Amino acid sequence: MNRTPAGLTALIALAAFAVVAYLGIRYRIFAANLGIWLAAICTLAIYSILYRENVVFRFFEHIFIGLATGYGFYTIITQVLQPKWWVPVAKEGKWYWVFALLFSTMFYTVYSKRFSWMNRLAAGSFMGLSAGLGIVGFTTVLGPQMAASFKPLWTSASPYIVVNNILFFITLITVMSYFFFSFEQRHPVVKGSARLGRWLLMVALGAIFGNTVMGRMSLLIDRLQFLLLQWLQVFGRH
């Protein structure tokens, strides 16, 4: 399959963008609504992938990736390095934070054949710290969730709560029986419980997937509202 060279793609997209910018400035379209126009152009360029892959989409895709990378770099400097490392070292006298900088530079020794062993030390230490934090997270997050799974099957509260607790109990037992592989599931009761647990698990995963789709649809609706209520309205005023 023939592919358009990256340089030609960038030139075509830049030329189109320059033409639109010139026309907007020439006829004073962008005079008071430059931000809205730029956002609309970027939105339409990204959604052009719905037709097929094209040079405009690839150009704006690279722009978005570059902006996200630059914003992430700026965020790291302003919200992490400066307040949590530079200020304690330079203004609060916590000189021992210098060792954090030395330790972090050991990760970049992976590019050196002579000092690559330092990268393994840093990576191993980081993995050990991550494992420790994972254990803490398991005990502080999943522990209370496991304790909360023991719900009373009968209570004097609302009947809806009773039904909810019973359904929760059935789902918990059947799904756990599906993932129980210590022995072969030959007994009809165990086999039926595992089969029901698999179906209930599929229902839960389907609900999670549906929630993800609805989240994406919310983003689409937001962009359509922007184009219809802000951009086209601005265009109509001119």
C-alpha positions in Angstrom: 0.0 0.0 0.0 1.4 3.4 -1.0 1.8 5.8 1.9 2.2 9.6 1.7 5.6 10.7 3.0 5.5 12.3 6.4 7.2 15.5 5.1 4.6 15.9 2.3 1.8 15.2 4.8 3.0 18.0 7.1 3.4 20.4 4.2 -0.1 19.8 2.9 -1.7 20.1 6.3 0.4 23.3 7.1 -0.6 24.8 3.8 -4.3 24.1 4.4 -4.1 25.5 7.9 -2.3 28.6 6.6 -5.0 29.2 4.0 -7.7 29.0 6.6 -5.8 31.3 8.9 -5.2 33.8 6.2 -8.9 33.9 5.1 -10.0 34.2 8.7 -7.6 37.1 9.4 -8.3 38.7 6.0 -12.0 38.8 6.5 -11.8 39.4 10.3 -13.5 36.0 11.1 -10.9 35.3 13.8 -10.9 38.7 15.3 -12.7 37.9 18.5 -13.1 34.2 18.4 -9.7 32.8 17.6 -9.8 30.1 20.3 -13.2 28.8 19.1 -12.1 28.6 15.5 -8.9 26.8 16.4 -10.8 24.3 18.5 -13.3 23.7 15.8 -10.6 23.1 13.2 -8.8 20.7 15.4 -12.1 18.9 16.2 -13.1 18.5 12.6 -9.6 17.4 11.7 -9.5 14.7 14.3 -13.0 13.4 13.4 -12.0 13.2 9.7 -10.7 9.8 10.6 -14.4 8.6 10.6 -14.3 8.9 6.8 -10.9 7.4 6.3 -7.2 7.9 7.3 -6.0 11.1 5.7 -3.1 13.5 5.9 -5.0 16.1 7.8 -5.9 13.7 10.6 -2.3 12.4 10.8 -1.0 16.0 11.0 -3.3 17.0 13.8 -2.8 13.7 15.5 0.9 14.6 15.8 0.0 18.0 17.0 -2.1 16.6 19.8 0.6 14.1 20.8 3.2 16.9 20.8 0.9 19.2 22.9 0.2 16.4 25.4 3.9 15.6 25.7 4.8 19.2 26.3 1.9 19.7 28.7 3.0 16.6 30.6 6.6 17.9 30.8 5.4 21.3 32.0 3.2 19.6 34.6 6.1 17.5 35.9 8.3 20.5 36.3 5.7 22.8 37.9 3.8 20.4 40.1 6.3 17.7 40.9 10.0 18.7 40.6 9.7 22.4 41.6 7.4 22.1 44.7 8.4 18.6 45.9 12.1 18.6 45.1 13.6 22.0 44.3 11.8 23.9 47.0 12.8 21.4 49.8 16.4 21.3 48.6 17.0 25.0 47.8 14.7 26.8 50.4 14.0 24.3 53.2 17.4 22.9 53.7 16.5 19.3 53.0 19.7 18.5 51.3 19.2 14.7 51.4 16.7 15.0 48.6 19.7 15.4 46.3 20.1 11.6 46.5 16.7 11.3 44.8 18.1 13.1 41.8 21.2 10.9 41.8 19.0 7.8 42.1 16.7 8.9 39.2 19.7 9.5 36.9 20.7 5.9 37.4 17.7 4.9 35.1 19.4 6.7 32.2 22.5 4.5 32.5 20.7 2.0 30.4 22.1 3.8 27.4 25.7 3.1 28.5 27.2 -0.4 28.2 29.7 0.4 30.9 27.2 1.6 33.5 24.1 -0.3 32.5 24.3 -2.3 35.8 23.3 0.9 37.6 20.0 0.9 35.7 19.3 -2.7 37.0 19.9 -1.6 40.6 17.5 1.4 40.2 14.9 -0.7 38.4 15.1 -3.5 41.0 14.7 -1.0 43.8 11.8 0.7 42.1 10.1 -2.7 41.6 10.6 -3.5 45.3 9.1 -0.2 46.4 6.2 -0.7 44.0 5.6 -4.2 45.3 5.5 -2.8 48.9 3.1 -0.1 47.9 1.0 -2.7 46.2 0.7 -4.7 49.4 -0.2 -1.6 51.3 -2.9 -0.8 48.7 -4.2 -4.3 48.9 -4.6 -4.2 52.6 -6.1 -0.7 52.7 -8.3 -0.9 49.7 -9.2 -4.5 48.9 -9.3 -5.5 52.6 -12.3 -3.2 53.4 -13.9 -4.3 50.2 -13.6 -8.0 51.2 -15.1 -7.2 54.6 -17.9 -5.3 53.0 -18.8 -8.3 50.9 -20.2 -10.1 54.0 -23.7 -8.7 53.8 -26.6 -10.0 55.9 -29.1 -12.1 53.9 -32.0 -11.0 56.0 -32.5 -7.6 57.6 -35.3 -5.5 58.9 -34.5 -2.8 56.4 -36.2 -2.3 53.0 -37.0 -5.4 51.0 -35.0 -3.9 48.1 -31.9 -4.2 50.3 -32.7 -7.8 51.2 -33.0 -8.7 47.5 -29.8 -6.8 46.7 -27.9 -8.7 49.4 -29.2 -12.0 48.2 -28.3 -11.2 44.6 -24.8 -10.0 45.7 -24.3 -13.2 47.7 -25.3 -15.4 44.7 -23.0 -13.5 42.4 -20.1 -13.6 44.8 -20.3 -17.4 45.4 -20.9 -18.4 41.7 -18.2 -16.2 40.3 -15.7 -17.4 42.9 -16.7 -21.0 42.1 -15.9 -20.3 38.4 -12.4 -19.3 39.3 -11.8 -22.2 41.7 -9.4 -24.5 39.8 -8.1 -26.6 42.7 -10.1 -29.6 41.5 -12.0 -30.6 38.4 -15.5 -29.3 38.4 -17.4 -32.5 37.8 -20.3 -32.3 40.3 -23.4 -30.9 38.7 -23.9 -28.4 41.5 -20.4 -27.1 41.2 -20.5 -27.1 37.4 -23.9 -25.3 37.4 -22.6 -22.7 39.9 -19.5 -22.1 37.7 -21.6 -21.7 34.6 -23.9 -19.2 36.3 -20.9 -17.3 37.6 -19.5 -17.1 34.1 -22.7 -15.6 32.8 -22.9 -13.2 35.7 -19.3 -12.2 35.1 -20.1 -11.6 31.4 -23.0 -9.4 32.5 -20.7 -7.3 34.8 -18.1 -7.0 32.1 -20.8 -6.0 29.6 -22.0 -3.3 32.0 -18.4 -2.0 32.4 -17.9 -1.9 28.6 -21.3 -0.2 28.2 -20.2 2.5 30.7 -17.0 3.0 28.7 -19.0 3.4 25.5 -21.3 5.9 27.2 -18.3 7.8 28.4 -17.0 8.1 24.8 -20.5 9.1 23.7 -20.5 11.9 26.3 -17.2 13.2 24.8 -18.8 13.0 21.3 -21.9 14.9 22.5 -19.7 17.6 24.1 -17.8 18.1 20.8 -21.1 18.2 18.8 -22.6 20.8 21.2 -19.4 22.9 20.9 -19.6 22.8 17.1 -23.3 23.5 16.9 -23.8 25.9 19.8 -20.6 27.8 19.8 -18.7 27.5 16.5 -21.7 27.7 14.1 -23.3 30.4 16.2 -20.1 32.4 15.9 -19.9 31.7 12.2 -23.5 32.9 11.8 -22.9 36.2 13.6 -20.3 37.1 11.0 
